Amino acid sequence: MPNYTETEVKLIVTDLDSVRARLETAGAHLESPRVYERNVRYENIAGTLSGQGIVVRLRQDSRVRLTYKDGGQVTDGVVSRAEIEVEVSDFTAMDMILGKLGYHPHLIYEKYRTTYSLDGAEIVLDEMPYGPFVEIEGDKATIESVIKRIGLEAAPRYAGSYVALFEQLKARLGLSFTDLTFANFERVDTKGLIANGLL
């Protein structure tokens, strides 16, 4: 029986190159080179999914995946929640199916992601439009062990989603755009706000 639970921590970092060097020194395996991701989050007709922490997402990178996540629980900055994901063959067709079922695109968000594995954990280096992050997925003990092994004990943990952080930034900076894209953040300086925990 597959395990449909995701357990991960999101770490705020200032430099992904140094993290990459630490991973390679520790013997991490490069699972997937840097790839561009386009994600579409959907809402239902009543607009109640986001408020409940429910994610219905269609993602396109080197493949296309449809994902469901629930709100989950947070312990020591580590988030555990249901995650059910299936690969589909056609992004446009799946988008049309979701539309026929009453779901509509709520927002688009982009990132570049590089994926490593180490000691049974998946480590991803995420380049978001508003800054760099490291996500580590595995069981809680493995996550904590990998954090120590690559020297990220002091890195701040962020228990929310990238979209939740986007909403915080929009409120703090008075941003009017609705999509989390590189083009929208081209002239927005967020480094000090995120890295120094000012949100």
C-alpha positions as CSV (number, residue, x, y, z in Angstrom):
1,M,0.0,0.0,0.0
2,P,1.5,3.3,-1.0
3,N,2.2,5.9,1.7
4,Y,0.2,9.0,0.9
5,T,1.8,11.2,3.6
6,E,4.3,13.9,2.9
7,T,6.6,14.9,5.7
8,E,9.0,17.8,4.9
9,V,10.7,20.9,6.2
10,K,11.2,24.1,4.3
11,L,14.4,26.0,5.1
12,I,15.0,29.7,4.3
13,V,18.6,30.1,2.9
14,T,20.5,32.9,1.2
15,D,22.8,30.9,-1.1
16,L,21.9,27.7,-2.9
17,D,25.4,27.3,-4.3
18,S,26.9,26.7,-0.8
19,V,24.1,24.2,0.0
20,R,24.8,22.4,-3.3
21,A,28.5,22.2,-2.4
22,R,27.7,20.7,1.0
23,L,25.4,18.2,-0.5
24,E,28.0,17.0,-3.0
25,T,30.7,16.9,-0.2
26,A,28.3,14.7,1.8
27,G,27.9,12.3,-1.1
28,A,24.3,13.3,-2.1
29,H,23.1,11.9,-5.4
30,L,21.8,14.3,-8.1
31,E,18.3,12.9,-8.9
32,S,17.1,15.6,-11.2
33,P,19.1,18.5,-12.7
34,R,17.7,22.1,-12.5
35,V,14.3,22.2,-14.2
36,Y,11.7,24.9,-14.6
37,E,8.3,24.2,-13.0
38,R,4.9,25.7,-13.8
39,N,2.2,25.1,-11.2
40,V,-1.5,25.9,-11.4
41,R,-3.5,25.9,-8.1
42,Y,-7.2,25.4,-8.5
43,E,-10.3,26.5,-6.4
44,N,-13.8,25.1,-6.3
45,I,-16.9,27.1,-7.2
46,A,-17.4,28.1,-3.5
47,G,-13.8,29.2,-3.2
48,T,-13.3,27.2,0.0
49,L,-10.2,25.0,-0.7
50,S,-7.5,27.5,0.1
51,G,-9.1,28.5,3.4
52,Q,-9.1,24.9,4.5
53,G,-5.4,24.4,3.5
54,I,-6.5,22.1,0.7
55,V,-4.3,22.1,-2.5
56,V,-5.5,20.9,-5.9
57,R,-2.5,21.5,-8.2
58,L,-1.5,20.7,-11.7
59,R,2.3,20.8,-12.2
60,Q,4.4,20.7,-15.3
61,D,8.1,20.2,-15.4
62,S,9.7,17.3,-17.2
63,R,6.3,15.5,-16.7
64,V,2.8,16.5,-15.7
65,R,1.3,15.7,-12.3
66,L,-2.0,16.3,-10.6
67,T,-1.7,16.6,-6.8
68,Y,-4.1,16.8,-3.8
69,K,-2.8,17.9,-0.4
70,D,-4.7,18.6,2.9
71,G,-3.8,21.1,5.6
72,G,-1.7,18.8,7.7
73,Q,0.1,19.3,11.0
74,V,3.3,21.0,12.0
75,T,5.8,19.8,14.6
76,D,9.1,21.6,15.1
77,G,8.7,23.3,11.8
78,V,8.3,19.9,10.1
79,V,5.0,19.5,8.2
80,S,3.2,16.2,7.7
81,R,0.1,16.0,5.5
82,A,-1.7,13.9,3.1
83,E,-0.4,14.1,-0.4
84,I,-1.9,12.1,-3.3
85,E,-0.3,12.5,-6.7
86,V,-0.8,11.0,-10.1
87,E,1.1,11.5,-13.3
88,V,-1.0,12.5,-16.3
89,S,-0.1,12.6,-20.0
90,D,-1.6,15.9,-21.1
91,F,-1.6,19.2,-19.1
92,T,-4.2,20.9,-21.3
93,A,-6.6,17.9,-21.2
94,M,-6.3,17.6,-17.4
95,D,-7.0,21.4,-17.0
96,M,-10.1,21.0,-19.1
97,I,-11.3,18.0,-17.0
98,L,-10.9,20.0,-13.8
99,G,-12.8,22.9,-15.4
100,K,-15.7,20.5,-16.3
101,L,-15.7,19.3,-12.7
102,G,-16.2,22.9,-11.4
103,Y,-12.6,23.8,-10.6
104,H,-11.0,26.9,-11.9
105,P,-7.4,28.2,-11.9
106,H,-6.7,30.2,-8.7
107,L,-3.1,31.2,-9.2
108,I,0.0,30.3,-11.2
109,Y,3.4,29.9,-9.5
110,E,6.8,29.2,-10.9
111,K,10.1,27.9,-9.7
112,Y,13.3,26.3,-10.7
113,R,14.1,23.0,-8.8
114,T,17.1,20.8,-8.5
115,T,16.6,17.5,-6.7
116,Y,19.1,15.4,-4.6
117,S,18.9,12.3,-2.4
118,L,20.9,11.7,0.7
119,D,20.5,9.1,3.5
120,G,17.0,8.2,2.4
121,A,15.8,11.8,2.2
122,E,14.9,13.9,-0.8
123,I,16.5,17.4,-0.8
124,V,15.3,20.0,-3.3
125,L,16.9,23.3,-4.0
126,D,14.2,25.7,-5.0
127,E,14.7,29.0,-6.7
128,M,11.4,30.9,-6.1
129,P,10.7,34.3,-7.6
130,Y,11.2,35.8,-4.2
131,G,14.3,33.9,-3.1
132,P,16.0,30.6,-2.5
133,F,14.8,27.7,-0.3
134,V,15.7,24.1,0.6
135,E,13.1,21.5,1.2
136,I,13.9,18.2,2.8
137,E,11.4,15.3,2.7
138,G,11.6,12.0,4.6
139,D,10.7,10.8,8.0
140,K,11.2,13.3,10.8
141,A,14.4,11.7,12.2
142,T,16.0,11.5,8.8
143,I,15.1,15.1,8.1
144,E,16.8,16.3,11.3
145,S,19.8,14.1,10.6
146,V,20.2,15.5,7.1
147,I,19.9,19.1,8.3
148,K,22.8,18.5,10.7
149,R,24.8,16.6,8.1
150,I,24.7,19.5,5.6
151,G,25.1,22.2,8.3
152,L,21.7,23.9,8.0
153,E,20.8,23.8,11.7
154,A,20.7,27.6,11.9
155,A,18.5,28.0,8.8
156,P,15.1,29.4,9.7
157,R,12.2,27.0,9.1
158,Y,9.1,28.0,7.3
159,A,6.0,25.9,8.0
160,G,3.7,27.4,5.4
161,S,3.5,27.0,1.7
162,Y,5.2,29.0,-1.0
163,V,1.8,30.4,-1.8
164,A,1.1,31.4,1.8
165,L,4.4,33.2,1.9
166,F,3.5,34.9,-1.4
167,E,0.2,36.2,0.3
168,Q,2.2,37.5,3.2
169,L,4.6,39.4,0.8
170,K,1.7,40.8,-1.1
171,A,0.1,42.2,2.1
172,R,3.4,43.5,3.4
173,L,4.5,45.2,0.2
174,G,1.1,46.2,-1.2
175,L,1.6,44.0,-4.3
176,S,-1.4,43.9,-6.7
177,F,-0.5,41.0,-9.0
178,T,-2.1,37.6,-8.4
179,D,0.5,35.1,-9.8
180,L,3.8,34.1,-8.3
181,T,6.0,34.4,-11.4
182,F,9.5,35.5,-12.1
183,A,8.3,38.3,-14.4
184,N,6.1,39.7,-11.6
185,F,8.9,39.8,-9.1
186,E,11.5,41.2,-11.5
187,R,11.6,44.6,-9.7
188,V,10.5,43.5,-6.2
189,D,13.2,43.3,-3.5
190,T,12.2,40.7,-0.9
191,K,15.6,39.4,0.3
192,G,15.8,41.2,3.5
193,L,12.2,40.6,4.5
194,I,12.4,36.8,4.1
195,A,16.0,36.1,5.2
196,N,15.7,38.3,8.3
197,G,12.3,37.0,9.3
198,L,10.5,40.3,8.9
199,L,7.2,38.9,7.6
